[in-house]
Amino acid sequence: MVQLEDILRARTRISSTVKVTPMMKSHQLSERVGAQIFLKSEHLQKTGSFKIRGATNRVIQAKDDEGAKFVTAASSGNHGQAVAYIANQLEVPAKIVVPTDATTSKVNAIKEYRGLVEFYGTTSAERIPRAKELADELDGVYIPPYDHPHIIAGQGTVGLEILEQIDDVDTIIVPVGGGGLSAGILTVIKEKNPDIRVIGVEPEAGNDTAVSLDRGKITAVDGTDQTIADGLRTTQPGDLTFPILQKYMDELVLVNEDEIRYAMSFVMERMKQMVEPSSATTVAAAMFGKVHVADEKVVCVLSGGNVDLGKLGQTLVKTEGGS
Ligand SMILES: *Cc1c(COP(=O)(O)O)cnc(C)c1O
């Protein structure tokens, strides 16, 4: 399992690439929830999400320690952009396998970071083997989105920053997709101060980790493409991430699509912060009472800010008291 020392070393390794993102306090949210609500603002991170932390920690080691001449990834989303960005910085060629129906804006973001793009299939079950095959053919290394110790350690650096940015935090709320971000944060928090609660959030339509925790084993679910939180559409937790979540996570809560939309609209309208639906799940969990946090100091992790502007109009809803 990933240890605190791995995360401390990751921080040194990635510090010249990755930003220390701001911790914002929201008075409006705090008043509404009846707790002090802070927002760890990874939507302001390089490439627009925390994914650059793990990708940087992994690609640097693939290049320096494993002699990678080439890297591949299978993602049109935040992970694909992060891998393309850091590979370009390190002058390692990258090929990102994206679905044939990927939106142009996402493909263009990868191309702007000089990543090569291959269109292949429509599901990750098709794309991942293709990205691995490309890596094998060309002496490259496949970079997975969450299930690797270097990725988990990189994502865990968010946890180190949270502890340094706020004293006496009571509860941290973090979104759960494949579990890389939550496993990394849990490792830091539970090794440093196990009294701090760490609560995971999933969309109801993407409840694979909730089901897996209930059953005590990794369980795949269908229909995760039904959630607007596209960073949380994984169908099952990872082999390496799941045991960490099982060991350390205090609680995992679910939010529905209306709650995600409302929270996203609230953060955009009142706080003027551009967040994507996956980020809004943590705010939704606090706003809609999924977690008991009265009078506590609470950090909601805003994991990313890459929104498809063309779809924003259909996503946002009216918030009460809003203009
Ligand atoms: C990837 C991602 C997540 C989920 O992270 P995991 O490490 O897969 O659990 C959450 N939010 C955003 C914005 C993401 O890109």
The ligand as an SDF file (V2000), in Angstrom:
LIG
                    3D

 15 15  0  0  0  0  0  0  0  0999 V2000
  -10.9280   11.8300  -12.1440 C   0  0  0  0  0  0  0  0  0  0  0  0
  -11.7850   12.8080  -11.4550 C   0  0  0  0  0  0  0  0  0  0  0  0
  -12.4480   12.5080  -10.2410 C   0  0  0  0  0  0  0  0  0  0  0  0
  -12.3690   11.1340   -9.6070 C   0  0  0  0  0  0  0  0  0  0  0  0
  -11.0680   10.8010   -9.2080 O   0  0  0  0  0  0  0  0  0  0  0  0
  -10.6720    9.2770   -8.9390 P   0  0  0  0  0  0  0  0  0  0  0  0
   -9.2260    9.3390   -8.6090 O   0  0  0  0  0  0  0  0  0  0  0  0
  -10.9300    8.5200  -10.2050 O   0  0  0  0  0  0  0  0  0  0  0  0
  -11.5300    8.8040   -7.8360 O   0  0  0  0  0  0  0  0  0  0  0  0
  -13.1770   13.4950   -9.6270 C   0  0  0  0  0  0  0  0  0  0  0  0
  -13.3060   14.7220  -10.1680 N   0  0  0  0  0  0  0  0  0  0  0  0
  -12.7000   15.0480  -11.3340 C   0  0  0  0  0  0  0  0  0  0  0  0
  -12.8840   16.4260  -11.8480 C   0  0  0  0  0  0  0  0  0  0  0  0
  -11.9120   14.1130  -12.0090 C   0  0  0  0  0  0  0  0  0  0  0  0
  -11.3220   14.4530  -13.1610 O   0  0  0  0  0  0  0  0  0  0  0  0
  1  2  1  0
  2  3  1  0
  2 14  2  0
  3  4  1  0
  3 10  2  0
  4  5  1  0
  5  6  1  0
  6  7  2  0
  6  8  1  0
  6  9  1  0
 10 11  1  0
 11 12  2  0
 12 13  1  0
 12 14  1  0
 14 15  1  0
M  END
$$$$
